[in-house]
Amino acid sequence: MQEKFRPNIFQFTNIVSNAARLLQASRVLEIPPILTEQYPKGLGPTVPELGAEGLTAHTKTCFTMIIPEVEKQLQELGKPKQVILCGIETHACIACTAYDLLEKGMEVHIVADAVSSRSQTDRLFALSRLKQSGAFLTTTEAVMLQLVQDAKHPAFKEIQKLMLHTSPDTALLSFFSAL
């Protein structure tokens, strides 16, 4: 979610808003996020409204984020079995990353209202293909609720605050009505 993509990504502002809420939730729940930037020299830095200050951005040129630095970070985290993906572009970086993670036997959850592409067509067909490949499609609020599982969770009140406002519409309803 980098500066140069801002004017071209479908629903950019709403996608970043949802991803920012997920990042806040990951911090509350102490789930370590991993951030990559696609060729920042040409595409600019991660947008400030994501709230990724303090995170190390791993620079890459390939579409997958499964690069040696990220593989090392995953090893250090104890080889997690589940991954939550959000970002851009759905049909490129999100798809390539998801396929690589699925190939490694990981359970991949793609936050459909926190991913996008320049074209809605690319976004929707990528989500369809990812679902067919075994990735789980979910939403920002569904992820946050699944992570806490119970209103008795010690962090539930903080997560609930992140859900005070409904997630902004990112134009996915037409996709699901077509299924």
N, C-alpha and C positions, 0 to 999 in steps of 0.2 A: 504494500500500500504506500507507494512512493509518489513524490510530487509530480513527476512528468505524466503519471497516469491520471491525475485528478480530472482533467477536462474530457478524458476519453472513455473512462470506465462507466458502464451502465450502473446508475444508482450509487455512485462512488460515496457520497456523503453518508447515506444510510448504511452502506456496507461497513464503512469505517466506524460509524457509531455503534453498530452491533459488535464488531470485532473489539472495540474499546471496552465494551461492557464485559465481554468474555475475558479480556486481559485483566480487568479489575477483579473479576471473579476468581481467576487463577491465582492472583496474588492473595486474595482473602483466604482461599483454600490451600495455599502453599503448594500449588501445582506449577512446576517450573515451565515457563514458556520458552520456546525457541524461535528466534527471529532470523530471517534471512532477507537480504536485499539483492534484487536482480540488477547487476551492473550499475551500482549507484553513481559512478562517474558520469554516466550518460542519462540515467533515469532519476537521479536525485535521491535524497534521503527519504526515510520513512516519514510520513506526515506526522506533525506534532500531535494532532488531535487523537491519534491512536493511543497515546499515553505510554509509549514504549521507552521512555527515558530510563536509563540505567541498565537496559538490556544490551548485550553484545549482539550487534547485527553481523551475521556471517555473510560475507560477500560471495556472490556466485554469478556464473554466466550460463550454466546449464539450467534447464527448466525444473528439474527435481531439486528439492532442498536436501536430499540425502547425499550430502557432500562429506568428505572426511571429517571436517570440524563438527558437523551435526552428528555423524555416526559416533564420534568420540563422546559428544555430550550425551547421547542416548545410552552409551555404555556406562558412563559415569552415573546416570540416573537409574542404573540397574536393569537396563533393557525393558522399558515399559511394554506392556502387552496391548495397550490401547492408546490411540492418538486422536486428538481433536484438531481438525484443520480448518483454518479460515484464511482468506487472503484473495489475491488476484494473480493471474487470470485463471478462471476455473478450468478452461480447456487446455491450459499450458502447465503452469507451475503447480496448481492444485492437483490436476489429473496425474501428471508425471510423478509427483510426490506420493500420491495415494497408491498408484500402481506399484511403486517401489516398496512401500510399506506393506501392502497386501502380499506381495511376493515374499516378504520376510516373515509372513505369518501374523502380522499385527492386525488388530481390529481397528478399522479406520472410520471415524465419525466426521462427516463433512457438514459444517454448519451452513446450510443452504442460504440463509438470510445474512451470511457474513462472507460470502464469496461472490465474485462477479467477473465479467469479461467486458471487452469493449462492445461486443454485440450480445444482445439477449439470446440470439439463436445459438451462438457458441456456448454461452453459459448453460442454457437449458439442455442442449444435446450432451454436453459434458456431464451434467448432473445425472441425466438418464443413463449414460454409459457407465458412470461410476457406480451407480446403484446396481446395474446389471453385473458389474465386476465384483460385487460383494461389499462395497462401502455402504455405510449407513448414512442416510440423509436425515438431518435433524435441524432444529432451530436454536437460536440463541437462548431463549427462555427454557426450552426443553433440556438443553445441556446443563444449564445452571441448576435446575430442579433435580435432574438425575444425579448430579454430583453431590448434592446434599442428602437426597433420598427421604428426608424426614424433617418436619418442622421442629423437631427436638434437636436437630444437629446444632452444635455450638455456634456455627457460622451462619445459620439460616437467616437471622435478622439482617445481617449485612448483605447477604445475597438477595433477600427480599427487597431491600432498598434499591438494589440495581434493577429490579423489575417494577419499580413504581410506575414507570411510564412504559407503555406498550412498545415493543420493538417497531421501528419504522417499517413501513411497507416497502419491500424491495421487488415487487411485481412478479411474485412466484405463483400466484393463484392460477394464472392462465396455464402454467406448466402442469399443475396437478389436475386441472379440469380436463386436460387433453389425455390423461392416462386412462 
